[in-house]
Amino acid sequence: MPSSSLLVGPDKNGRSVAIVDGVVVRDAPADAPVLSCADGEIVPGNVCAHTHVYSALAPYGMPAPTPAPENFIQILERVWWRLDRAIDAETLRAGARDYVAKALLAGTTTLVDHHESPNLIEGSLAVLGDVCAELGIRAVLCFGATERNFGRDEAVRGLAENRTIEPSPILRGMVGLHASFTASDETIAAAGDLARALGTAVHVHVAEDVSDVEDAKRRGFDGPLERLIALGALVPGSILAHGVHLDAAQVRLAARNGAWFVQNPRSNEGNRVGYAGHLSQVSTVALGVDGWAPDMAEEQAALARLAEQYGDAPVAGPQAAKRLAAGHALMAERFGLHPEPLAVGAAGDLVVRREGAVEHVVVAGRPVVLDRHLVGGDPDTFTATARAEAARLWDRMANV
């Protein structure tokens, strides 16, 4: 359906959604193509507000670290920092195609990605952007600047890569920082300056583990959040991933500075860093997967379970749905759209479900899944290629 307009519906509830130039409108043109779904239900697409597409190959046989990590920093050093140093363009592209395909088939229409590949800085965001355009997912991309491998020059190059993102109807950029504990004051300040110059905000991990807090205190700050604020890097609209080790006052301080939080419950549980219980102090909290599978129903279920376990009543059980729903407003800020999904002026992103299963997916008015089949390619081929590239990645990872 190559057209600038689309009418979806009516569905079994009598709902129809008209989309023109990627945005929901009140009425579709008379000649607009129609995507029928009389026995389905139109719902908003899901937003994954924080992920790492570069980790997409991890499920395909990533070797266990030896010796086994005993804390969060060792998990980073023995697993994820070795993996990201081993990434090249071919592995990144193969993993991205597989990950984006799985996201769309699960009804996820937006990925907010935080990318890192220290030996593939220049051009890495173009690889990701090309895959997102090819398969038709909405994305917000950034490169996480850090000094953990090659010092200040690495950070300068990482920040510069954030300049390369060309906005499109389905693509926006942010300025990435890995985390306070792997960046100097100069790099953090430069990230804030660059975000303001580009008219965007910063995407950074904050207080995922207590080690981030301890590092900031050694540097003379009350914590990583206060360090970002003091150095001018907490630009309004910034995304703070995790926030596990922030107290209630710090969470409210971040919100007063216009920041979003993104909770990643499966990852936090898997890394044994704790539960971000104080995030319920504010409403600007969305849901992410931190590199885990991009099926947001699975992440919502994990949040519902863990919130019950930790006594986080505002998002326990069925209340977890509101944290997933908040991602629409986060995404809308970056694209200048209405924050209420499927309202006039909102992103033209939706899912048609039949008996709960994803039947059709539309992003910015473009059908990207039809009759449960990915439009832009063969998912089985993507997975086979990803598996082959994963074997090559594990060989390289053993030598970094």
C-alpha positions as CSV (number, residue, x, y, z in Angstrom):
1,M,0.0,0.0,0.0
2,P,2.4,2.7,-1.2
3,S,0.4,5.8,-0.3
4,S,0.6,8.9,1.9
5,S,-2.8,8.0,3.4
6,L,-4.4,5.0,5.0
7,L,-7.7,4.1,6.6
8,V,-7.6,1.3,9.1
9,G,-11.0,-0.2,10.1
10,P,-13.6,-0.3,11.2
11,D,-12.7,-3.0,13.6
12,K,-15.1,-5.2,15.6
13,N,-15.7,-2.3,18.0
14,G,-16.6,0.1,15.2
15,R,-13.3,2.0,15.5
16,S,-11.5,3.4,12.5
17,V,-8.2,5.3,12.3
18,A,-7.3,7.6,9.4
19,I,-3.6,8.4,8.8
20,V,-2.2,11.0,6.4
21,D,1.5,11.7,6.0
22,G,2.3,9.4,9.0
23,V,0.0,11.2,11.4
24,V,-3.5,10.4,12.7
25,V,-6.2,12.7,11.2
26,R,-9.9,13.1,11.7
27,D,-10.9,11.9,8.2
28,A,-9.1,10.0,5.5
29,P,-9.2,11.2,1.9
30,A,-11.9,9.5,-0.2
31,D,-9.3,7.7,-2.2
32,A,-7.3,6.4,0.7
33,P,-6.4,2.7,0.7
34,V,-8.3,0.7,3.3
35,L,-6.9,-1.9,5.7
36,S,-9.9,-4.0,6.7
37,C,-10.1,-5.5,10.1
38,A,-13.8,-6.2,10.9
39,D,-13.0,-9.1,13.2
40,G,-10.0,-7.5,14.8
41,E,-9.3,-4.8,17.4
42,I,-7.3,-1.7,16.7
43,V,-4.9,-0.8,19.6
44,P,-1.8,1.5,19.9
45,G,1.6,0.1,19.0
46,N,3.9,-0.5,21.9
47,V,6.9,1.8,22.7
48,C,10.1,0.2,24.0
49,A,11.6,3.3,25.7
50,H,15.2,1.9,26.3
51,T,17.0,-0.9,24.6
52,H,20.4,-2.0,23.2
53,V,20.0,-3.5,19.7
54,Y,23.7,-4.3,19.6
55,S,23.0,-7.1,22.1
56,A,20.5,-8.8,19.7
57,L,22.8,-11.7,19.0
58,A,23.3,-12.7,22.7
59,P,20.5,-15.3,22.6
60,Y,22.3,-17.2,19.9
61,G,24.9,-19.1,22.0
62,M,26.9,-16.4,23.7
63,P,29.5,-18.2,25.8
64,A,29.2,-17.9,29.6
65,P,31.9,-15.7,31.1
66,T,34.6,-17.4,33.1
67,P,35.1,-16.9,35.9
68,A,31.4,-16.2,36.6
69,P,30.8,-12.5,37.5
70,E,30.1,-11.8,41.2
71,N,28.8,-8.2,40.8
72,F,27.4,-5.7,38.3
73,I,30.7,-4.2,37.3
74,Q,32.1,-7.7,36.6
75,I,29.0,-8.5,34.5
76,L,29.8,-5.4,32.4
77,E,33.5,-6.2,32.1
78,R,33.2,-9.9,31.4
79,V,30.1,-9.8,29.2
80,W,28.7,-6.7,27.7
81,W,31.8,-4.6,27.4
82,R,33.6,-7.5,25.7
83,L,30.6,-8.0,23.4
84,D,30.3,-4.4,22.3
85,R,34.1,-4.2,21.5
86,A,33.7,-7.2,19.2
87,I,30.9,-5.7,17.1
88,D,31.5,-4.9,13.4
89,A,29.1,-3.6,10.8
90,E,28.0,-7.1,9.6
91,T,27.1,-8.4,13.1
92,L,25.4,-5.1,13.9
93,R,23.3,-5.2,10.8
94,A,22.4,-8.9,11.2
95,G,21.4,-8.4,14.8
96,A,19.4,-5.3,14.1
97,R,17.4,-6.9,11.3
98,D,16.5,-9.9,13.5
99,Y,15.7,-7.7,16.5
100,V,13.6,-5.2,14.6
101,A,11.7,-8.0,12.9
102,K,10.9,-9.6,16.3
103,A,9.8,-6.2,17.7
104,L,7.4,-5.5,14.9
105,L,5.9,-9.0,14.9
106,A,5.3,-8.5,18.7
107,G,3.5,-5.3,18.1
108,T,6.3,-3.0,19.2
109,T,6.3,0.0,16.8
110,T,9.0,2.2,18.5
111,L,12.5,1.4,19.7
112,V,14.4,4.0,21.7
113,D,17.9,2.6,21.3
114,H,21.2,3.3,23.2
115,H,24.0,2.1,21.0
116,E,27.7,1.3,21.9
117,S,30.4,-0.3,19.7
118,P,33.8,1.2,20.6
119,N,35.5,-0.4,17.6
120,L,32.7,0.7,15.2
121,I,31.9,4.3,16.1
122,E,31.7,6.1,12.8
123,G,28.9,4.8,10.7
124,S,27.3,2.6,13.4
125,L,24.1,4.8,13.7
126,A,23.8,4.7,9.9
127,V,23.7,0.9,10.0
128,L,20.9,1.0,12.6
129,G,19.0,3.8,10.9
130,D,19.1,1.9,7.6
131,V,17.7,-1.2,9.1
132,C,14.9,0.7,10.9
133,A,14.0,2.4,7.6
134,E,14.1,-0.8,5.7
135,L,11.7,-2.7,8.0
136,G,9.7,0.4,8.9
137,I,10.0,0.7,12.7
138,R,10.0,4.1,14.4
139,A,13.3,4.7,16.2
140,V,15.1,7.2,18.4
141,L,18.9,6.5,18.2
142,C,22.0,7.6,20.0
143,F,25.6,6.6,20.5
144,G,26.6,6.2,24.1
145,A,29.8,8.2,24.6
146,T,32.3,6.8,27.1
147,E,35.9,6.9,28.0
148,R,36.1,3.3,29.4
149,N,38.2,1.9,26.5
150,F,40.3,4.5,24.8
151,G,40.0,7.6,26.9
152,R,38.8,11.1,25.9
153,D,39.2,10.6,22.2
154,E,36.7,7.7,22.3
155,A,34.2,10.0,23.9
156,V,34.8,12.8,21.4
157,R,34.2,10.4,18.5
158,G,31.2,9.0,20.2
159,L,29.6,12.4,20.7
160,A,30.3,13.3,17.1
161,E,28.5,10.1,15.9
162,N,25.4,11.5,17.5
163,R,25.5,14.4,15.0
164,T,25.1,12.1,12.0
165,I,21.5,11.1,12.6
166,E,19.3,12.6,9.8
167,P,15.8,13.0,11.1
168,S,12.9,11.5,9.1
169,P,9.2,10.9,9.8
170,I,10.2,7.7,11.7
171,L,13.7,8.6,13.0
172,R,15.0,11.0,15.6
173,G,18.3,11.3,17.4
174,M,19.4,12.0,20.9
175,V,22.9,12.4,22.5
176,G,24.1,9.3,24.2
177,L,26.2,8.9,27.3
178,H,27.0,5.5,28.7
179,A,26.9,6.5,32.4
180,S,28.4,9.0,34.8
181,F,31.0,6.5,36.1
182,T,32.7,6.0,32.6
183,A,32.8,9.7,31.6
184,S,34.8,12.7,32.6
185,D,33.3,16.0,33.6
186,E,34.4,17.4,30.2
187,T,32.5,14.6,28.3
188,I,29.3,15.0,30.4
189,A,29.3,18.8,29.9
190,A,30.0,18.4,26.2
191,A,27.0,16.0,25.9
192,G,24.7,18.6,27.3
193,D,26.0,21.3,25.1
194,L,25.6,19.1,22.0
195,A,22.1,18.1,22.9
196,R,21.1,21.8,23.2
197,A,22.9,22.6,19.9
198,L,21.0,19.8,18.1
199,G,17.6,20.6,19.7
200,T,17.4,17.3,21.5
201,A,18.1,15.7,24.9
202,V,20.5,13.2,26.5
203,H,20.0,9.4,26.9
204,V,22.1,8.0,29.7
205,H,22.1,5.2,32.3
206,V,21.7,6.6,35.8
207,A,22.1,4.7,39.1
208,E,21.6,1.3,37.6
209,D,23.9,-0.1,40.3
210,V,25.2,1.3,43.5
211,S,28.7,1.5,41.9
212,D,27.5,4.5,39.8
213,V,26.4,6.3,43.0
214,E,29.7,5.5,44.7
215,D,31.7,6.8,41.8
216,A,29.9,10.1,41.7
217,K,30.4,10.6,45.4
218,R,34.1,9.9,45.0
219,R,34.2,12.7,42.5
220,G,32.6,15.1,44.9
221,F,28.9,14.9,43.9
222,D,25.9,13.7,45.8
223,G,25.2,11.2,43.1
224,P,25.2,10.7,39.3
225,L,22.0,12.6,38.9
226,E,23.4,15.6,40.7
227,R,26.5,15.3,38.6
228,L,24.5,15.5,35.4
229,I,22.7,18.5,36.7
230,A,25.8,20.3,37.9
231,L,27.5,19.8,34.5
232,G,24.5,21.0,32.5
233,A,23.7,17.6,30.9
234,L,20.2,17.0,32.2
235,V,18.5,18.8,29.3
236,P,14.7,18.8,29.5
237,G,13.4,15.7,27.8
238,S,16.4,13.6,28.7
239,I,16.0,9.8,29.3
240,L,17.4,8.3,32.4
241,A,17.5,4.6,32.2
242,H,17.1,2.5,35.4
243,G,17.3,4.9,38.4
244,V,17.4,1.8,40.7
245,H,19.6,3.5,43.3
246,L,18.0,6.9,43.4
247,D,15.9,7.9,46.5
248,A,12.5,9.5,46.3
249,A,13.8,13.1,46.5
250,Q,16.2,12.5,43.7
251,V,13.5,11.0,41.5
252,R,11.4,14.1,42.1
253,L,14.4,16.3,41.4
254,A,14.9,14.7,38.0
255,A,11.3,15.1,37.1
256,R,11.4,18.8,38.1
257,N,14.3,19.1,35.6
258,G,12.1,17.7,32.8
259,A,13.6,14.2,32.7
260,W,12.0,10.9,31.8
261,F,12.8,7.6,33.6
262,V,12.7,4.3,31.9
263,Q,12.4,1.2,34.1
264,N,13.8,-2.1,32.8
265,P,12.6,-4.7,35.3
266,R,13.8,-7.9,33.6
267,S,17.3,-6.6,33.2
268,N,17.5,-5.3,36.7
269,E,16.3,-8.6,38.1
270,G,18.8,-10.5,35.8
271,N,21.7,-8.3,36.8
272,R,20.7,-8.5,40.5
273,V,20.9,-4.7,40.9
274,G,17.6,-4.3,42.8
275,Y,14.2,-2.8,42.0
276,A,13.5,0.8,41.1
277,G,10.8,1.3,43.6
278,H,11.1,5.1,44.0
279,L,10.2,5.8,40.3
280,S,6.5,5.7,41.3
281,Q,7.0,9.1,42.9
282,V,6.5,10.6,39.4
283,S,4.4,10.0,36.3
284,T,7.1,10.4,33.7
285,V,8.3,6.8,33.7
286,A,8.1,4.6,30.7
287,L,9.1,0.9,30.2
288,G,12.1,-0.5,28.4
289,V,13.8,-3.8,27.9
290,D,17.6,-2.9,28.1
291,G,18.5,-5.3,25.3
292,W,16.1,-8.1,26.2
293,A,13.5,-9.4,23.7
294,P,11.4,-6.5,22.4
295,D,8.0,-8.0,23.3
296,M,6.6,-5.4,25.6
297,A,3.9,-7.7,26.9
298,E,6.7,-9.8,28.5
299,E,8.2,-6.7,30.1
300,Q,4.9,-5.5,31.4
301,A,4.3,-8.9,33.0
302,A,7.7,-8.8,34.6
303,L,6.9,-5.4,36.0
304,A,3.5,-6.5,37.3
305,R,5.1,-9.5,39.1
306,L,8.1,-7.6,40.6
307,A,6.0,-4.6,41.7
308,E,3.8,-7.0,43.6
309,Q,6.9,-8.6,45.1
310,Y,8.5,-5.3,46.2
311,G,5.2,-3.6,47.3
312,D,5.2,-1.0,44.5
313,A,1.4,-0.7,44.5
314,P,1.1,2.0,41.9
315,V,2.3,-0.4,39.1
316,A,1.6,-3.8,40.6
317,G,-0.5,-6.3,38.7
318,P,-2.7,-4.7,36.0
319,Q,-1.5,-1.2,37.0
320,A,1.8,-2.0,35.2
321,A,0.0,-1.2,31.9
322,K,0.1,2.5,32.6
323,R,4.0,2.5,32.7
324,L,4.0,0.9,29.2
325,A,1.4,3.4,28.0
326,A,3.6,6.3,29.2
327,G,6.0,5.5,26.5
328,H,3.7,7.1,23.9
329,A,4.2,10.5,25.5
330,L,8.0,10.0,25.7
331,M,8.1,9.1,22.0
332,A,5.7,12.0,21.0
333,E,8.1,14.5,22.6
334,R,10.9,13.5,20.3
335,F,8.7,13.6,17.2
336,G,6.6,16.7,18.1
337,L,3.3,14.7,18.0
338,H,0.2,14.4,20.2
339,P,1.0,12.3,23.3
340,E,-2.3,10.4,23.4
341,P,-2.0,7.4,21.1
342,L,-4.4,7.3,18.1
343,A,-5.7,10.8,18.9
344,V,-5.8,13.3,16.0
345,G,-2.2,14.6,15.7
346,A,-0.6,11.4,17.2
347,A,1.8,9.1,15.5
348,G,0.1,6.9,12.9
349,D,1.3,3.7,14.6
350,L,-1.1,1.0,15.5
351,V,-1.6,-2.8,15.8
352,V,-4.6,-4.8,14.8
353,R,-5.1,-7.8,17.1
354,R,-7.3,-10.8,16.4
355,E,-8.0,-12.9,19.5
356,G,-5.1,-11.2,21.2
357,A,-2.5,-12.1,18.5
358,V,-0.8,-9.5,16.3
359,E,-2.5,-9.5,12.9
360,H,-1.4,-6.2,11.3
361,V,1.1,-3.5,12.3
362,V,1.2,0.0,10.9
363,V,4.0,2.5,11.5
364,A,3.6,6.1,10.4
365,G,0.8,5.0,8.1
366,R,2.9,2.2,6.5
367,P,1.8,-1.4,6.9
368,V,4.8,-3.3,8.1
369,V,3.1,-6.5,9.2
370,L,0.2,-7.8,7.2
371,D,-1.7,-11.0,8.1
372,R,1.0,-11.9,10.6
373,H,3.8,-11.7,8.0
374,L,6.6,-9.1,8.0
375,V,6.4,-7.0,4.9
376,G,10.0,-5.9,4.7
377,G,11.7,-9.3,4.7
378,D,11.7,-12.9,5.8
379,P,12.2,-13.3,9.6
380,D,13.5,-16.8,9.3
381,T,16.3,-15.6,6.9
382,F,17.1,-12.8,9.3
383,T,17.4,-15.3,12.2
384,A,19.5,-17.6,10.2
385,T,21.9,-14.8,9.3
386,A,21.9,-13.6,12.9
387,R,22.9,-17.1,14.1
388,A,25.8,-17.2,11.6
389,E,27.0,-13.8,12.5
390,A,26.7,-14.7,16.2
391,A,29.2,-17.5,15.8
392,R,31.7,-15.1,14.2
393,L,31.0,-12.6,17.0
394,W,31.8,-15.1,19.7
395,D,35.1,-15.9,18.1
396,R,36.1,-12.2,18.1
397,M,34.7,-11.7,21.6
398,A,37.1,-14.4,22.9
399,N,40.0,-12.2,21.8
400,V,39.1,-8.7,23.1
